[in-house]
Every structure is written in structure tokens, then in C-alpha cells.
Amino acid sequence: MRKYSASVHTLGCRVNQYESDCIISELVNTGFEIKNFDDDACDLYIINTCTVTAASDKKSRQFIRRAKKLNPRAIIAVCGCFSQANPDISGLQADIILGTPGKTKIAQLALDILNGHTARGVLDVPCISGYKEYENINASFSEKTRAYVKIQDGCEAACSFCIVPQVRGPNKSRDYADIYNEAKHFSDAGYHELVLTGIEISAYEGGLINLLENLNNEPDLENIKSIRLGSVDPFILKKDFINRFACLDKVAEHLHLSLQSGSSRILNLMRRRYNAEQVLENISYAESKIAGLNLTADVIAGFPGETDEDFEERRAIINKLRIYHAHVFTYSKRPGTDAAGFGGQVPENIKNARSKLLAQVCERIKAEIHAENIGREFDIILEDLHGGYYTGKTRSFMDVRIMARPPNLCGTWQRVKITGCVQDYLYGEINI
């Protein structure tokens, strides 16, 4: 029987990246050869889509069309949040359309079409509200030095701007035994860092801090040197959480905050569970307990009703928190969300200008933090090798370029001394 080839392109968040790893694992198990997405000889192209913004929708459509142009005879499979929200993808000529559940079915569905057992035109986009149990798919594959482990799916926060609950459904958490088994697989395979990801990991039903303590203290995960959290709601960072977090030797000194705004008025309109004062209080306590803590964040620019004063409050909180890097999202109307109907929609040119200003604030803070860390030493996983330098990140999420020397040490955990910096990253040398 002929060996078929497939490629996967992933848009959006770390959850999608994890689920693409699961898709690839199933493709390999089914007998597919994995190729790059730009290869025009693939028999199957899979686009794992995102719909968090209008720009995400546009990119999803573009990659579907791109795959069709690469090889008009190939099977085109679309899955993820965009197709969950838009199952009738008119004019895009996809052969298999799935939503957010059931992504690993693509391998067998495509194989049946390629072998002539079934016809093209599979549509399987269920009502997501009916999916109340965690779908336990597994990633035996990761193309990164670090491995993602999904612990949760869905969200019930009902933020006024967010379409995610409509395409991911209610909160559902993964059993600890399954999380441990996957973590053990990656540890045994030689990975040194786990990234715990999900749609709203702060809502993990067993308690996120309990999960962290269990993984941190598992004796069988001896290769795991760092456990990093995905995006967390600032609401969860109470004193008990921080006190316990600070005692965990494997958990990275880094928090990625789902911050969104620094204006308490706007946060209330967004229906977030905290105000700006609570964020500052929680983070101040965290910094007093966690040495070397570094912060990154998601923020939205141009939310409906956002005034210049609201914007300045956001810029001020980014400065006070010293956000190392921010994913700045320009507010985008999402059909079916309350905020899409709010008055005071901010003009596009003002939204874009505010996004650029926030990015500039973070660039300045990053440069300051880099300068402060010259001469310090960090344990770092050496990742890719380019132009005589390894790339890597400190456990506090700072980007480092490390002078390479034989033998090739990619994938290893090394002590690195920081010797210099530029705007975007630090320079270091392996401390032998």
C-alpha cells in the first residue's frame, strides 16, 4: 500500500499547538509521512484554525486557500475554532471540516478518502455545548525542545469580548493520571521542560496549585527541570496560591497574566473577575515571595468605551508590573459576544496607535530588565542552533543567545552566564 504524506499548519494558541502535536502523533500512527506545509507534493493538508480575532479568521481562510493552490488534488482538512464557529466554509473547498473536538479523527478520515473507501466532503462539527467531558487525546510527539501538556479545555468565564466559550464549550479538566502519564512520556523521551496549557487553566477542577505540587514532587519525572504555566487569570494569584507556588523548585519563575486592561472601569465592562488594584496587590505579594519572578501578559487595546484616561491606566499598570513582554491584541468584534454591541467602539486608527504604544512600553522595560541581568547565571535548555549561537530561555522567560561550541548541545540543560544584551535578547556563554 502506498505511503501517503501529510502536513499540518497551526494558527492561534498553545492549546492548538498541543492539539496539532496530537494530530501529528495520530498521522504517524496511521502511516503518514510528515512533511512541511509548503511542500506541494503532500496528499493531505491540515489547517488547525483560530477565531479569536477577525485577523485570525482571515489567516485561517488564507491558509485553506494556500493549501488548495499547493496541490489541487490533495485532501484539505480544516479543524479548530474557526471551523467550529463557521462550519459552512463556503467557497473554500475543504474536503474534511471538523470543529474543536475530534481532531485526531482526521488521519483515518483522510486515509479512507485517499484509499477510495469514502467520498470527500466530511462535515462533523457538533454542538460544542454538549461536550462536557474532557476529550483525552495524547501527544507522543513534540517538535519543540519543550513539551506542551494540555490539562483543561473550555471556559465559563463569559467575558463580554470573548468568543472562546462558544467554540470550546464549558470547562472540563483532564484526570491527573492522564496528565502524569503524558508528562512521564516526555520526561522519559528526554524533554526538560513542560508547559501546562489549556483554555482557562486557572479553572482546573482539581486545583491548579495542587496539580503543580503533584507534578513538582513526582520522583519519576527526573528529566523535567522546569514546569511552566500557560496564561493565568490574575484572580487566582491569592496569598495561599503564591506561598505554595514559591516552594516548588521545578516551577518556573514566570507568570503570563491574562491581564487585558489596567483600567478597573474597562475590566468591569469586560466582566473580568478582578480590578486593577487587586492585580497590583497580588503581584506585589508574588514578587515578595518568588525570587526573580518575571511577568508577561495578554492585553487588549481599544476595547469599546476605552478613553484616553483608560488607556493611560493600562500603560501605567504595565510600567508598574514591569511586563517583560505583552501579546497586544487590537480589539476585534466577535459576532455573538456582548461587547460587539457596546457603544463607544474605538476607531481602527486609534486602536492600532494604542497597540503600538503598548508594544513600545514593553520593549523599553525588556531592555531595562536585560541590562539588570548582565553577569548573572541561569540554567537554560539549549534550543535551536543558528549562526554560531544556541537559542534558549531562562526559566523566567528571558530570551538568550548562547555562544556555541562543539559538540552539539541542542536539547541539553546548561548553566549559562549572561555577558551582554541587545534590545530583544541577552547574550551568554556556557559556564563550564
C-alpha positions in Angstrom: 0.0 0.0 0.0 1.3 3.5 -0.9 2.6 5.6 1.9 0.8 8.9 2.0 2.2 12.3 3.2 0.6 15.0 5.3 1.4 18.4 6.7 -0.2 20.5 9.5 -0.3 24.3 9.9 -1.3 25.6 13.3 -2.8 29.0 13.9 -3.5 30.5 17.4 -2.7 29.5 20.9 -0.6 26.9 22.7 -3.7 24.7 23.0 -3.9 24.5 19.3 -0.2 23.7 19.1 -0.7 20.8 21.6 -3.6 19.5 19.6 -1.6 19.7 16.4 1.0 17.6 18.1 -1.8 15.1 18.9 -2.9 15.2 15.2 0.7 14.5 14.1 1.0 11.6 16.5 -2.1 10.0 15.1 -1.0 10.7 11.5 2.3 8.9 12.2 0.5 6.0 13.9 -1.8 5.7 10.8 1.2 5.5 8.5 1.5 9.1 7.1 4.9 10.7 6.4 5.0 14.2 7.8 6.2 17.0 5.6 6.5 20.8 5.7 3.3 22.7 4.9 4.9 24.4 1.9 5.6 21.0 0.2 3.4 20.9 -2.9 3.5 17.1 -3.0 1.5 16.4 0.2 -1.6 14.2 -0.1 -3.2 15.8 2.9 -3.0 19.4 4.3 -4.5 20.1 7.7 -5.2 23.6 8.9 -5.8 23.9 12.6 -7.6 27.2 12.8 -8.2 30.1 15.3 -11.1 32.6 15.6 -10.1 34.8 18.5 -9.9 37.9 16.2 -11.1 38.9 12.8 -7.4 38.7 11.7 -7.4 35.1 12.9 -10.4 34.3 10.7 -8.6 35.9 7.7 -5.4 33.9 8.2 -7.5 30.7 8.5 -9.1 31.4 5.2 -5.8 32.3 3.6 -4.1 29.1 4.6 -7.0 27.0 3.4 -6.8 28.6 0.0 -3.0 28.3 0.1 -3.1 24.6 0.7 -5.5 24.2 -2.3 -3.1 26.1 -4.6 -0.1 24.0 -3.4 -1.8 20.8 -4.6 -5.3 20.9 -6.0 -5.6 17.1 -5.9 -4.8 16.9 -2.2 -7.2 16.4 0.7 -7.8 19.6 2.6 -8.9 19.2 6.2 -9.9 22.1 8.4 -10.4 21.9 12.2 -10.4 24.1 15.2 -12.1 27.2 16.5 -12.7 29.0 13.1 -14.5 26.0 11.6 -16.4 25.3 14.8 -17.8 28.9 14.5 -18.2 28.7 10.7 -18.9 25.1 9.7 -20.3 26.1 6.3 -17.0 27.5 5.0 -18.5 28.5 1.7 -16.1 28.7 -1.3 -13.1 27.3 0.4 -13.4 23.8 -1.0 -12.3 21.9 2.1 -12.8 18.1 2.0 -13.0 17.5 5.7 -14.4 20.0 8.2 -14.3 19.4 11.9 -14.7 21.7 14.9 -12.7 21.7 18.1 -13.5 18.1 19.2 -12.4 15.0 17.3 -9.3 16.5 15.6 -7.4 13.2 15.8 -10.1 11.5 13.6 -8.7 13.4 10.6 -5.9 10.8 9.9 -8.4 7.9 9.5 -11.0 10.0 7.6 -8.4 11.2 5.1 -6.9 7.7 4.7 -10.4 6.3 3.9 -10.8 9.0 1.2 -7.3 8.5 -0.2 -7.9 4.8 -0.5 -11.2 5.3 -2.2 -13.3 3.9 0.7 -15.3 7.1 1.3 -16.1 10.3 -0.7 -14.8 13.7 0.0 -17.0 16.1 1.9 -16.9 15.1 5.5 -18.6 17.6 7.8 -18.5 16.9 11.6 -19.0 20.0 13.6 -21.0 19.1 16.7 -22.8 21.5 19.1 -20.0 22.3 21.4 -22.2 23.0 24.4 -22.9 19.3 24.6 -19.2 18.4 25.2 -19.0 18.4 29.0 -16.3 15.7 29.4 -12.6 16.2 28.7 -11.6 14.7 25.3 -8.4 12.7 26.3 -6.2 12.9 23.3 -2.4 12.5 23.6 0.7 13.9 22.1 3.6 11.4 21.9 5.2 14.0 19.5 6.5 17.5 20.0 8.6 19.4 17.5 9.9 21.7 20.3 12.6 21.4 22.9 9.9 21.9 25.5 6.7 19.8 25.5 3.1 21.1 25.9 0.8 19.2 28.2 -2.9 20.1 28.0 -4.7 19.9 31.3 -8.0 21.5 30.6 -10.4 22.7 27.9 -13.4 25.1 27.7 -14.3 28.2 29.7 -17.2 29.5 31.7 -15.9 33.0 32.5 -18.3 34.7 30.0 -16.1 37.7 29.3 -18.0 40.2 27.2 -15.5 40.3 24.4 -14.6 36.6 24.0 -16.0 34.0 21.6 -13.9 31.2 23.1 -16.7 29.7 25.3 -18.9 29.4 22.1 -16.3 27.4 20.3 -14.7 25.4 23.2 -17.7 24.8 25.4 -17.9 24.5 29.2 -14.9 24.0 31.5 -13.7 20.4 31.6 -10.5 19.1 33.2 -8.2 16.2 32.5 -7.7 13.5 35.0 -4.4 13.7 36.9 -3.4 10.2 36.0 -3.5 11.1 32.2 -1.6 14.3 32.8 1.1 12.4 34.7 1.3 9.6 32.1 1.9 12.2 29.3 4.4 14.1 31.5 6.2 10.8 32.2 6.3 10.0 28.4 8.0 13.4 27.7 10.4 13.0 30.7 11.4 9.5 29.5 11.9 10.9 26.0 14.5 13.4 27.3 12.4 16.6 27.5 13.5 19.0 30.2 10.5 21.5 30.3 6.8 21.0 30.4 4.3 23.8 29.6 0.9 23.3 31.1 -1.7 24.6 28.8 -5.4 24.9 28.4 -8.2 27.4 27.5 -8.6 28.5 31.2 -6.0 26.6 33.3 -6.9 28.8 36.3 -10.2 26.8 36.4 -8.6 23.4 36.6 -11.1 21.4 38.7 -8.6 19.7 40.9 -7.0 23.0 41.8 -4.1 24.3 39.7 -1.8 24.7 42.7 -2.5 21.1 43.7 -1.6 19.9 40.2 1.6 21.9 40.3 2.6 20.4 43.6 1.9 16.9 42.5 3.9 17.2 39.2 6.8 19.1 41.0 7.1 16.2 43.6 6.8 13.2 41.2 10.0 11.2 41.5 9.6 9.6 38.1 9.8 12.9 36.3 13.6 13.2 36.9 14.4 14.7 33.5 11.9 17.6 33.9 13.8 20.6 35.2 11.2 23.3 34.5 7.4 23.3 34.7 5.9 26.4 33.1 2.3 27.7 33.3 0.3 29.0 30.3 -1.8 32.0 30.7 -3.3 32.5 34.2 -6.1 34.7 35.5 -4.7 37.3 38.0 -7.7 36.5 40.2 -6.2 33.1 41.1 -2.9 34.6 42.5 -4.0 34.9 46.1 -1.6 34.6 49.0 -2.1 30.8 49.6 -1.5 30.1 45.9 1.7 32.2 45.9 3.0 30.8 49.2 2.7 27.3 47.8 4.0 28.2 44.3 7.1 29.7 45.8 8.1 26.4 47.5 8.1 24.4 44.2 11.7 24.1 42.9 10.8 22.9 39.4 8.1 25.6 38.7 9.4 28.4 36.5 9.7 31.9 38.0 7.4 33.3 35.3 3.7 34.2 35.2 1.8 35.0 32.0 -1.1 37.1 33.1 -4.4 37.2 31.3 -4.4 40.9 32.2 -6.4 42.6 29.3 -6.6 46.1 30.8 -5.2 48.3 33.6 -8.4 50.3 34.0 -10.9 48.9 36.6 -13.8 50.5 34.7 -12.8 48.7 31.5 -12.1 45.4 33.4 -15.7 45.7 34.8 -17.1 46.2 31.2 -15.1 43.2 30.1 -16.6 41.2 33.0 -13.2 40.2 34.4 -13.1 38.9 38.0 -10.6 41.4 39.3 -9.8 45.1 39.2 -6.5 46.9 38.7 -5.9 47.4 42.5 -6.3 43.6 43.1 -3.8 42.8 40.3 -1.2 45.2 41.8 -1.7 43.8 45.3 -1.5 40.1 44.2 1.6 40.7 42.0 3.3 42.8 44.7 2.9 39.9 47.1 4.1 37.4 44.5 7.3 39.4 43.8 8.0 39.4 47.6 7.9 35.6 47.7 9.2 34.4 44.3 12.8 35.5 43.6 13.5 36.5 40.1 9.8 36.5 39.1 9.3 37.8 35.5 5.9 38.8 34.1 4.4 38.6 30.6 0.8 39.4 29.7 -2.1 39.5 27.3 -3.6 42.9 26.8 -6.4 44.3 24.6 -6.1 47.7 23.0 -9.2 49.7 22.0 -12.0 47.9 23.9 -15.4 49.6 23.4 -15.7 52.7 25.5 -11.9 52.9 26.2 -11.0 56.5 26.8 -7.5 58.1 26.7 -7.6 58.0 30.5 -8.4 54.3 30.5 -5.5 53.7 28.1 -3.1 55.6 30.3 -4.2 53.5 33.2 -3.3 50.4 31.2 0.1 51.9 30.2 0.7 52.7 33.9 0.0 49.2 35.1 2.3 47.7 32.5 5.0 50.0 33.8 4.3 49.2 37.5 4.3 45.5 36.9 7.3 45.7 34.6 5.7 43.5 31.9 8.7 41.9 30.1 6.6 41.1 27.0 2.9 41.7 26.1 0.8 40.0 23.5 -1.1 43.1 22.4 -4.4 42.3 20.8 -6.2 45.1 19.0 -9.9 44.7 20.0 -11.9 42.8 17.4 -15.7 42.5 17.2 -16.7 38.9 17.6 -20.2 38.1 16.4 -22.4 36.8 19.3 -20.4 38.5 22.0 -21.9 41.3 24.1 -19.1 43.7 23.5 -19.8 43.6 19.8 -23.0 45.6 20.5 -21.4 48.0 23.0 -21.4 51.7 22.3 -18.2 53.7 22.1 -16.5 51.5 19.5 -13.0 52.8 19.1 -11.8 53.8 15.6 -9.3 51.4 14.0 -6.6 54.0 13.7 -6.8 54.8 17.4 -6.8 51.1 18.3 -3.7 50.5 16.2 -1.9 53.5 17.6 -2.5 52.3 21.2 -1.3 48.8 20.3 2.0 50.2 19.0 2.4 52.4 22.1 1.9 49.5 24.5 4.4 47.4 22.5 6.9 50.2 22.8 6.5 50.4 26.6 7.2 46.7 26.8 10.3 47.0 24.6 11.7 49.6 26.9 11.0 47.5 30.0 12.6 44.5 28.3 15.8 46.4 27.6 16.0 47.6 31.2 15.5 44.0 32.6 18.1 42.7 30.2 20.7 45.2 31.4 19.9 44.3 35.0 20.8 40.7 34.4 24.2 41.0 32.8 26.7 39.0 34.9 24.1 36.6 36.3 23.9 32.9 35.7 20.9 30.8 34.7 20.1 27.2 33.9 18.8 27.1 30.3 17.7 24.5 27.8 19.7 25.0 24.6 17.2 25.0 21.7 17.9 25.7 18.0 21.4 26.4 16.6 21.7 29.4 14.2 24.7 31.4 13.1 27.0 30.0 15.8 24.6 30.6 18.7 22.1 28.5 20.5 18.7 30.0 21.4 17.1 29.5 24.7 15.0 30.9 27.5 15.7 31.3 31.2 13.1 29.9 33.5 11.9 33.5 33.9 11.2 33.6 30.2 14.1 35.9 29.1 15.4 35.2 25.5 19.1 34.3 25.4 21.6 33.7 22.6 24.4 31.4 23.8 27.8 31.1 22.0 28.0 27.6 20.5 31.0 25.3 20.8 31.4 21.6 19.9 29.8 19.2 20.5 26.2 20.0 19.5 24.4 20.5 22.8 20.9 21.2 21.5 18.3 19.9 23.9 20.6 19.8 26.9 20.2 21.7 30.2 23.2 24.0 30.7 24.4 26.7 33.2 24.9 29.9 31.3 26.5 33.2 32.3 25.0 36.4 30.8 27.6 38.5 29.2 25.7 41.2 27.3 22.4 42.2 25.8 20.7 43.9 22.8 17.1 45.1 22.6 15.4 41.7 22.1 17.6 39.2 23.8 20.6 38.5 26.1 24.0 37.1 25.2 25.5 34.3 27.3 28.3 31.7 27.5 28.1 28.2 28.8 29.7 28.1 32.2 31.9 25.0 32.2 
